[in-house]
Amino acid sequence: MSTSPDTLDDSPTGAHTRRGTFGEGERVQLTDPKGRLHTITLGAGKEFHTHRGRLAHDDLIGAPDGSVVKNTAGVEYLALRPLLSDYVLSMPRGAAVVYPKDAGQIVAMADIFPGARVVEAGVGSGALSMSLLRAVGDQGSLHSFERREDFADIARGNVEAFFGGPHPAWTLSVGDLVETLPGAVEPGTVDRVVLDMLAPWECLGVVGDALAPGGVLICYVATATQLSRVAEAARDHGGFTEPQAWESLVRGWHLEGLAVRPEHRMHGHTGFLITTRRLAPGVTPPLRKRRPAKGAYGEAATEQWEPEDLGERPLSEKKIRRVRRSVTETSET
């Protein structure tokens, strides 16, 4: 007798939440006739209300993915299970998230493979952690470091809600990467390092010690100044290959009859990506033909950076407490 994939005990973590009928406690994405999206968490006896009627959650519980349901006013909604890209943009957040277009670039360009040993620093709300866990699988490992305990709680709640529980490959530590990484991993055993932080150049020493020869370091930074600092720090370190940097821009297209054209709005700059690889011990990188001019950096380059320096809006402690409480309560239920 054959066994349904849904019932296999050895199915990958989170696979059971990505197929089958809708269940209680599951997040569902509703699309109305005008294309507006609404993400709800299903609960028995609950209702979804708008100014154009109400929709009973019980009409969705047990329904197959891709169903169409009507509310009390006869308005039809398309119900779909949110994709990972949908989920990270609608989930509770404290810090800003790494957008799907950049997460996809990180997974591909850093060559995050099944079974890889990955270190991530700067967890934020957990958006990138989900993509990395998907890539390494149950047999890999992702060790994430976050300085702020409240951000770590938000990230843990979001990740566990998406995968339907704790992921066996994930370890989340609260602390500074420079101080905690040496005691957390053996030197030369990490395959990939992903840094999403204000000053990643400060971590290149411990990252270089942790990476295996040929291992990849990829950094996500917001400004050209940060990009330059990371590149020069990697060159000065002497144990990395020549860094490469880029950004990705995504422009959607309007498709309606013969009116096929680019959208008026697009996802522009979100951040820069810069990648380099660890050289073997004792290897000296080839001499670059050109070096930056002396005095390229002023005194401001040595100052401590704050999120506000990069144009980020300061996060109120009240908002962080509210989001932290909401994801904690959701994960407990």
LINDA-V350330 format. One record per residue. SS is DSSP state (A for helix, B for strand, O for the rest). NEAR is the number of other ideal C-beta (glycine too) atoms within 10 Angstrom. D_LAST is the distance of its C-alpha to the last C-alpha in Angstrom with 2 decimals. Layout:
[[SS,NEAR,D_LAST] [SS,NEAR,D_LAST]]
//
This chain:
[[O,2,35.24] [O,4,33.24] [O,8,29.51] [O,8,27.23] [A,11,25.84] [A,11,22.34] [A,8,22.63] [O,11,24.16] [O,5,22.57] [O,5,24.26] [O,13,23.11] [O,15,22.27] [O,18,18.82] [O,19,17.02] [A,14,19.79] [A,17,17.83] [A,17,15.87] [O,14,19.30] [O,13,21.04] [O,15,21.06] [B,13,19.94] [O,21,17.08] [O,14,13.89] [O,15,11.05] [O,15,8.41] [O,19,11.46] [B,19,13.50] [B,24,16.98] [B,18,20.12] [B,19,22.54] [B,15,26.20] [O,15,28.55] [O,10,32.33] [O,6,33.13] [O,7,30.89] [O,10,28.34] [B,14,24.82] [B,14,21.61] [B,14,18.16] [B,17,15.43] [B,14,11.87] [O,20,12.44] [O,14,11.27] [O,10,13.53] [O,9,16.13] [O,15,15.53] [B,15,18.48] [B,19,19.60] [B,11,22.58] [B,15,25.59] [O,5,29.13] [O,12,30.12] [B,14,28.04] [B,11,24.54] [B,23,22.72] [B,15,20.52] [A,18,17.34] [A,15,18.47] [A,17,21.51] [O,22,19.59] [O,19,17.20] [O,12,19.45] [O,16,21.92] [B,11,23.29] [O,13,22.91] [O,9,25.75] [B,16,25.87] [B,10,27.54] [B,17,26.36] [B,12,28.08] [O,20,26.97] [O,12,28.89] [O,11,31.67] [O,8,32.23] [O,15,30.89] [B,11,29.78] [B,23,26.81] [B,15,26.50] [B,21,22.97] [B,16,22.34] [O,18,19.66] [O,18,19.92] [O,12,22.08] [A,17,21.36] [A,14,23.93] [A,16,22.25] [A,19,18.78] [A,24,20.18] [A,16,22.11] [A,13,19.36] [O,24,16.43] [O,17,15.95] [O,22,18.76] [O,24,20.60] [O,23,23.62] [O,17,25.40] [O,21,24.39] [O,26,26.83] [O,19,27.68] [A,20,27.59] [A,15,31.40] [A,23,31.57] [A,24,28.78] [A,16,30.74] [A,20,33.90] [A,23,32.46] [A,20,31.28] [A,10,34.67] [A,15,37.09] [O,23,35.66] [O,15,35.68] [O,23,32.18] [O,14,32.60] [O,12,30.57] [O,13,30.65] [O,22,31.60] [B,21,30.98] [B,25,29.80] [B,28,29.38] [B,23,27.78] [B,26,28.26] [O,21,26.83] [O,26,23.22] [O,23,22.60] [O,24,19.47] [O,32,19.34] [A,28,21.14] [A,27,23.98] [A,28,21.94] [A,26,20.43] [A,20,24.00] [A,24,25.29] [A,27,22.74] [A,19,23.63] [A,22,27.26] [A,23,27.34] [O,17,25.25] [O,16,23.94] [O,11,27.41] [O,21,27.79] [B,20,26.41] [B,25,25.20] [B,21,25.47] [B,26,24.29] [B,25,25.61] [B,27,24.58] [O,15,26.50] [O,16,23.99] [A,11,21.00] [A,18,19.20] [A,23,19.85] [A,22,18.66] [A,21,15.22] [A,28,15.07] [A,27,16.42] [A,22,14.07] [A,24,10.99] [A,28,13.09] [A,27,14.44] [A,19,11.42] [A,21,10.02] [A,24,13.57] [A,21,14.26] [O,16,11.17] [O,14,10.89] [O,13,13.54] [O,23,17.01] [O,14,19.74] [O,20,22.33] [B,24,20.71] [B,13,21.60] [B,20,20.82] [B,17,23.25] [B,16,23.83] [O,16,27.56] [O,15,30.71] [A,25,31.63] [A,15,35.27] [A,10,34.52] [A,17,31.75] [A,22,32.63] [A,14,35.82] [A,8,34.07] [A,15,31.17] [O,18,33.27] [O,10,36.73] [O,13,39.41] [O,15,40.14] [O,12,37.09] [B,25,34.92] [B,22,35.52] [B,26,34.06] [B,28,33.13] [B,28,31.45] [B,24,31.90] [O,24,30.42] [O,20,31.73] [O,17,34.43] [O,14,37.09] [A,26,36.63] [A,21,40.32] [A,17,39.66] [A,23,37.67] [A,22,40.22] [A,14,41.74] [A,21,38.71] [A,25,37.55] [A,20,41.03] [A,16,40.95] [A,25,37.62] [B,27,38.51] [B,15,40.42] [B,12,43.74] [B,11,43.15] [B,26,39.53] [B,22,38.32] [B,28,37.30] [B,24,35.94] [B,30,35.30] [B,22,33.81] [B,24,35.65] [O,19,36.14] [O,16,39.83] [A,11,43.16] [A,15,43.91] [A,23,40.94] [A,20,41.95] [A,19,45.44] [A,19,44.38] [A,24,42.24] [A,20,45.13] [A,17,47.75] [A,18,45.68] [A,26,45.18] [A,17,48.92] [A,10,49.82] [A,17,47.61] [O,11,49.88] [O,22,47.44] [B,23,45.97] [O,18,47.42] [O,12,48.43] [O,19,45.27] [B,13,44.58] [B,16,42.79] [B,11,41.79] [O,15,39.55] [O,16,38.25] [O,10,38.62] [B,14,37.12] [O,10,38.92] [O,11,37.72] [B,8,40.25] [B,10,40.71] [B,9,41.45] [B,7,42.96] [O,5,46.18] [O,5,48.86] [B,7,47.05] [B,9,45.77] [B,10,45.54] [B,10,43.40] [O,12,40.72] [O,7,41.88] [O,8,38.84] [O,10,37.63] [B,15,35.23] [O,9,37.74] [O,10,37.57] [O,17,34.19] [O,20,35.36] [B,20,37.87] [B,19,37.34] [B,21,39.70] [B,21,39.96] [B,25,42.24] [B,20,42.63] [B,25,43.41] [O,19,46.99] [O,10,48.15] [O,9,49.17] [O,6,52.61] [O,12,52.84] [O,8,54.18] [O,15,53.13] [O,8,56.05] [O,6,57.67] [O,9,56.67] [O,5,59.63] [O,5,58.44] [O,10,56.80] [O,12,55.65] [O,6,58.29] [O,6,58.50] [O,6,56.87] [O,10,54.22] [O,13,51.68] [O,8,52.25] [A,6,51.13] [A,9,47.95] [A,13,46.70] [A,7,46.29] [O,9,44.26] [O,8,40.58] [O,17,38.48] [O,10,35.83] [A,14,33.53] [A,9,35.74] [A,15,38.74] [A,13,37.35] [O,8,36.81] [O,13,33.03] [O,8,31.74] [O,8,30.66] [O,17,26.96] [O,9,26.45] [A,9,24.49] [A,8,22.96] [A,11,21.52] [A,18,20.21] [A,12,18.46] [A,12,16.89] [A,23,15.69] [A,20,14.52] [A,15,12.48] [A,13,10.94] [A,24,10.00] [A,14,8.81] [A,10,6.41] [A,17,5.33] [A,16,5.48] [A,8,3.81] [O,8,0.00]]
//
